[in-house]
Amino acid sequence: MARVTLYSKPGCHLCDDARTVIETVCGDLGEEWAEVDIEQDQALYDKFWEQIPVTYVDDKQHDFWRVDEQRLRAALA
């Protein structure tokens, strides 16, 4: 089960940056992560469209707009 979930949408440059950080950190720590396209779910779109990318760790909101690598590492430690 994924500990990190990235809520994003296509064409979002901040989402691209967040994905890179999450891939690196999760890869280094051996953690699973998942990405959810908010455009595929109207409820998620309505909830997150102004904040993407939104990152959840262990089912709790962790960050939005930017993902700080050190903060993510600490959350997963």
C-alpha positions as CSV (number, residue, x, y, z in Angstrom):
1,M,0.0,0.0,0.0
2,A,1.3,3.4,-0.9
3,R,2.3,5.7,2.0
4,V,2.5,8.7,-0.3
5,T,-0.2,9.9,-2.6
6,L,0.3,12.8,-5.1
7,Y,-2.9,14.4,-6.3
8,S,-2.1,16.1,-9.6
9,K,-3.4,16.9,-13.1
10,P,-1.8,16.8,-16.6
11,G,0.2,19.8,-17.7
12,C,0.9,21.1,-14.2
13,H,4.6,22.1,-13.9
14,L,4.4,22.1,-10.1
15,C,3.1,18.6,-10.3
16,D,6.1,17.6,-12.4
17,D,8.4,19.0,-9.8
18,A,6.6,17.3,-7.0
19,R,6.6,14.0,-8.8
20,T,10.4,14.2,-9.2
21,V,10.9,14.8,-5.5
22,I,8.5,12.1,-4.5
23,E,10.1,9.6,-6.9
24,T,13.5,10.3,-5.5
25,V,12.6,10.2,-1.8
26,C,10.4,7.1,-2.1
27,G,13.0,5.4,-4.2
28,D,15.7,6.1,-1.7
29,L,13.6,4.9,1.3
30,G,11.9,2.0,-0.5
31,E,8.4,3.4,0.0
32,E,5.5,3.0,-2.3
33,W,3.7,6.0,-3.8
34,A,0.7,6.6,-6.0
35,E,-0.5,9.4,-8.3
36,V,-4.1,10.4,-8.7
37,D,-5.3,12.6,-11.6
38,I,-7.9,14.9,-10.1
39,E,-9.4,15.5,-13.6
40,Q,-10.7,11.9,-13.5
41,D,-12.8,12.5,-10.4
42,Q,-15.1,15.6,-10.1
43,A,-15.1,15.5,-6.3
44,L,-11.3,15.5,-6.2
45,Y,-11.1,18.2,-8.7
46,D,-13.5,20.4,-6.7
47,K,-11.5,19.7,-3.6
48,F,-8.0,20.2,-4.9
49,W,-8.0,22.3,-8.1
50,E,-6.6,25.4,-6.4
51,Q,-3.9,23.6,-4.4
52,I,-2.4,21.0,-6.7
53,P,-0.1,19.3,-6.4
54,V,-1.3,18.0,-3.1
55,T,0.7,15.4,-1.2
56,Y,-0.7,13.0,1.4
57,V,1.4,10.8,3.6
58,D,-0.2,8.0,5.5
59,D,-3.7,9.3,4.4
60,K,-3.1,12.8,5.9
61,Q,-2.4,16.0,3.9
62,H,1.3,16.7,4.0
63,D,2.0,19.5,1.5
64,F,0.4,21.4,-1.4
65,W,1.9,23.5,-4.3
66,R,5.5,22.4,-3.5
67,V,7.0,19.2,-1.9
68,D,10.0,19.8,0.3
69,E,12.4,16.9,0.1
70,Q,13.7,17.1,3.7
71,R,10.2,17.5,5.1
72,L,9.0,14.4,3.1
73,R,11.9,12.4,4.2
74,A,11.2,13.3,7.9
75,A,7.5,12.4,7.5
76,L,8.5,8.9,6.1
77,A,11.2,8.2,8.7
